[in-house]
C-alpha cells in the first residue's frame, strides 16, 4: 500500500511509539520514564518538513531510559 501511493505523489508514514504516558491506562506511580504525548506529536512536523523527494516510511520511538 505504501508504494501504491508514491506514484500519486502521496507519502505515507507510520509512527510506532513505545510507552507513552497517557490517561488511557491510567498513570501508574513511577511512570516518569515514559514518553509524553507531545514527544510523539513533535515527530509529525519533523516528517512533514522533509524534502519532497524524501519519504520517511516508518518511525519507531522508544523511551530513552525504560525501567530495568
C-alpha positions as a Python dict, from the first residue, in 0.01 Angstrom:
ca = {
    (1, 'X'): (0, 0, 0),
    (2, 'X'): (281, 240, 86),
    (3, 'X'): (438, 218, -258),
    (4, 'X'): (97, 231, -429),
    (5, 'X'): (64, 595, -321),
    (6, 'X'): (413, 705, -430),
    (7, 'X'): (317, 724, -798),
    (8, 'X'): (49, 975, -700),
    (9, 'X'): (295, 1186, -500),
    (10, 'X'): (141, 1083, -170),
    (11, 'X'): (375, 990, 113),
    (12, 'X'): (261, 762, 394),
    (13, 'X'): (446, 736, 724),
    (14, 'X'): (378, 506, 1017),
    (15, 'X'): (478, 630, 1362),
    (16, 'X'): (527, 348, 1611),
    (17, 'X'): (556, 489, 1963),
    (18, 'X'): (666, 277, 2254),
    (19, 'X'): (550, 353, 2608),
    (20, 'X'): (365, 685, 2622),
    (21, 'X'): (232, 836, 2944),
    (22, 'X'): (-139, 881, 2867),
    (23, 'X'): (-462, 853, 3062),
    (24, 'X'): (-569, 553, 2852),
    (25, 'X'): (-446, 302, 3110),
    (26, 'X'): (-403, 543, 3398),
    (27, 'X'): (-74, 687, 3510),
    (28, 'X'): (92, 440, 3747),
    (29, 'X'): (336, 570, 4003),
    (30, 'X'): (686, 570, 3862),
    (31, 'X'): (582, 627, 3500),
    (32, 'X'): (811, 931, 3465),
    (33, 'X'): (1033, 729, 3233),
    (34, 'X'): (761, 711, 2965),
    (35, 'X'): (750, 943, 2667),
    (36, 'X'): (494, 1223, 2673),
    (37, 'X'): (229, 1256, 2401),
    (38, 'X'): (398, 1582, 2295),
    (39, 'X'): (718, 1388, 2225),
    (40, 'X'): (537, 1174, 1971),
    (41, 'X'): (342, 1469, 1827),
    (42, 'X'): (668, 1657, 1768),
    (43, 'X'): (766, 1392, 1513),
    (44, 'X'): (480, 1491, 1278),
    (45, 'X'): (611, 1836, 1175),
    (46, 'X'): (961, 1690, 1153),
    (47, 'X'): (838, 1437, 896),
    (48, 'X'): (636, 1699, 709),
    (49, 'X'): (940, 1928, 682),
    (50, 'X'): (1140, 1666, 494),
    (51, 'X'): (1222, 1750, 129),
    (52, 'X'): (952, 1638, -117),
    (53, 'X'): (1197, 1394, -276),
    (54, 'X'): (1230, 1213, 58),
    (55, 'X'): (992, 956, 203),
    (56, 'X'): (1007, 869, 572),
    (57, 'X'): (807, 547, 575),
    (58, 'X'): (846, 435, 935),
    (59, 'X'): (949, 594, 1264),
    (60, 'X'): (998, 385, 1578),
    (61, 'X'): (1013, 579, 1904),
    (62, 'X'): (1110, 436, 2243),
    (63, 'X'): (1170, 593, 2583),
    (64, 'X'): (1537, 671, 2636),
    (65, 'X'): (1560, 519, 2985),
    (66, 'X'): (1299, 249, 3046),
    (67, 'X'): (1299, 81, 3387),
    (68, 'X'): (1528, -216, 3438),
}
